[in-house]
Amino acid sequence: MKIYETMVLVSSELGADKAVDHVRSLIEKHKGEIIRIEKYAEQKLAYEIRKQKRGVYVLTAFRHNPQLISPLEREFSLDEHVLRSLVLDRTGLTVDKFFRRYEAKEEQPVETGAREYARSY
């Protein structure tokens, strides 16, 4: 069993709580073992995806058999509520480490990030 991280963009029609439950049910349906799951953000999209203007991002860490990950990715792509998804192999990293990466970005003001980006050029 390997550890995977996934970011799933779910239609905001479900609502934040149901979006998390929906992603959880899809992973458990494919025999995945959830380590940690949380709503990352609910926001307006930069462009419409499947006629949706808003979405809920759900961040998940889970254990799964590497040979069975393709059917899960296919399920994400065919599900009517899932707008986008990305599954990454995070074996070797601690779960807290890659969740901490997202928490640090949330705390940084947008203005500061823009200045640092501009200075790099």
Contacts in CASP RR format, 6 or more apart in sequence:
PFRMAT RR
TARGET T0000
AUTHOR 0000-0000-0000
METHOD contacts of the structure
MODEL  1
MKIYETMVLVSSELGADKAVDHVRSLIEKHKGEIIRIEKYAEQKLAYEIR
KQKRGVYVLTAFRHNPQLISPLEREFSLDEHVLRSLVLDRTGLTVDKFFR
RYEAKEEQPVETGAREYARSY
1 33 0 8 1.000
1 63 0 8 1.000
1 64 0 8 1.000
1 65 0 8 1.000
2 63 0 8 1.000
2 64 0 8 1.000
2 65 0 8 1.000
2 66 0 8 1.000
2 89 0 8 1.000
2 91 0 8 1.000
3 35 0 8 1.000
3 61 0 8 1.000
3 62 0 8 1.000
3 63 0 8 1.000
3 89 0 8 1.000
3 90 0 8 1.000
3 91 0 8 1.000
3 92 0 8 1.000
3 93 0 8 1.000
3 95 0 8 1.000
4 61 0 8 1.000
4 62 0 8 1.000
4 63 0 8 1.000
4 64 0 8 1.000
4 69 0 8 1.000
4 87 0 8 1.000
4 88 0 8 1.000
4 89 0 8 1.000
4 90 0 8 1.000
5 59 0 8 1.000
5 60 0 8 1.000
5 61 0 8 1.000
5 87 0 8 1.000
5 88 0 8 1.000
5 90 0 8 1.000
5 98 0 8 1.000
6 23 0 8 1.000
6 27 0 8 1.000
6 59 0 8 1.000
6 60 0 8 1.000
6 62 0 8 1.000
6 76 0 8 1.000
6 85 0 8 1.000
6 86 0 8 1.000
6 87 0 8 1.000
6 88 0 8 1.000
7 40 0 8 1.000
7 57 0 8 1.000
7 58 0 8 1.000
7 59 0 8 1.000
7 60 0 8 1.000
7 85 0 8 1.000
7 86 0 8 1.000
8 23 0 8 1.000
8 57 0 8 1.000
8 58 0 8 1.000
8 60 0 8 1.000
8 76 0 8 1.000
8 82 0 8 1.000
8 84 0 8 1.000
8 85 0 8 1.000
8 86 0 8 1.000
9 49 0 8 1.000
9 55 0 8 1.000
9 56 0 8 1.000
9 57 0 8 1.000
9 58 0 8 1.000
9 82 0 8 1.000
9 83 0 8 1.000
9 84 0 8 1.000
9 85 0 8 1.000
10 19 0 8 1.000
10 22 0 8 1.000
10 23 0 8 1.000
10 55 0 8 1.000
10 56 0 8 1.000
10 57 0 8 1.000
10 58 0 8 1.000
10 81 0 8 1.000
10 82 0 8 1.000
10 83 0 8 1.000
11 19 0 8 1.000
11 50 0 8 1.000
11 52 0 8 1.000
11 55 0 8 1.000
11 56 0 8 1.000
11 80 0 8 1.000
11 81 0 8 1.000
11 82 0 8 1.000
11 83 0 8 1.000
12 19 0 8 1.000
12 42 0 8 1.000
12 52 0 8 1.000
12 54 0 8 1.000
12 55 0 8 1.000
12 56 0 8 1.000
13 52 0 8 1.000
13 81 0 8 1.000
14 22 0 8 1.000
14 56 0 8 1.000
14 81 0 8 1.000
15 42 0 8 1.000
15 56 0 8 1.000
16 39 0 8 1.000
16 42 0 8 1.000
16 56 0 8 1.000
17 39 0 8 1.000
19 39 0 8 1.000
19 56 0 8 1.000
19 58 0 8 1.000
19 81 0 8 1.000
20 37 0 8 1.000
20 38 0 8 1.000
20 39 0 8 1.000
20 58 0 8 1.000
22 81 0 8 1.000
22 82 0 8 1.000
23 37 0 8 1.000
23 58 0 8 1.000
23 60 0 8 1.000
23 82 0 8 1.000
24 34 0 8 1.000
24 37 0 8 1.000
24 60 0 8 1.000
26 72 0 8 1.000
26 75 0 8 1.000
26 76 0 8 1.000
26 79 0 8 1.000
26 82 0 8 1.000
27 34 0 8 1.000
27 60 0 8 1.000
27 62 0 8 1.000
27 64 0 8 1.000
27 72 0 8 1.000
28 34 0 8 1.000
29 75 0 8 1.000
30 64 0 8 1.000
30 68 0 8 1.000
30 71 0 8 1.000
30 72 0 8 1.000
30 75 0 8 1.000
31 64 0 8 1.000
31 65 0 8 1.000
31 68 0 8 1.000
32 62 0 8 1.000
32 63 0 8 1.000
32 64 0 8 1.000
32 65 0 8 1.000
32 72 0 8 1.000
33 62 0 8 1.000
33 63 0 8 1.000
33 64 0 8 1.000
34 60 0 8 1.000
34 61 0 8 1.000
34 62 0 8 1.000
35 61 0 8 1.000
35 62 0 8 1.000
35 63 0 8 1.000
35 95 0 8 1.000
36 60 0 8 1.000
36 61 0 8 1.000
36 95 0 8 1.000
36 99 0 8 1.000
37 58 0 8 1.000
37 59 0 8 1.000
37 60 0 8 1.000
37 61 0 8 1.000
37 62 0 8 1.000
38 58 0 8 1.000
38 59 0 8 1.000
38 60 0 8 1.000
38 99 0 8 1.000
39 56 0 8 1.000
39 57 0 8 1.000
39 58 0 8 1.000
39 59 0 8 1.000
40 57 0 8 1.000
40 58 0 8 1.000
40 59 0 8 1.000
40 102 0 8 1.000
41 56 0 8 1.000
41 57 0 8 1.000
42 54 0 8 1.000
42 55 0 8 1.000
42 56 0 8 1.000
42 57 0 8 1.000
43 54 0 8 1.000
43 55 0 8 1.000
43 57 0 8 1.000
44 53 0 8 1.000
44 54 0 8 1.000
44 55 0 8 1.000
45 52 0 8 1.000
45 53 0 8 1.000
45 54 0 8 1.000
45 55 0 8 1.000
49 83 0 8 1.000
49 84 0 8 1.000
50 83 0 8 1.000
52 83 0 8 1.000
55 83 0 8 1.000
59 99 0 8 1.000
59 102 0 8 1.000
61 90 0 8 1.000
61 95 0 8 1.000
61 98 0 8 1.000
61 99 0 8 1.000
64 72 0 8 1.000
66 89 0 8 1.000
69 87 0 8 1.000
72 87 0 8 1.000
73 85 0 8 1.000
73 87 0 8 1.000
76 82 0 8 1.000
76 85 0 8 1.000
76 87 0 8 1.000
77 85 0 8 1.000
90 98 0 8 1.000
END
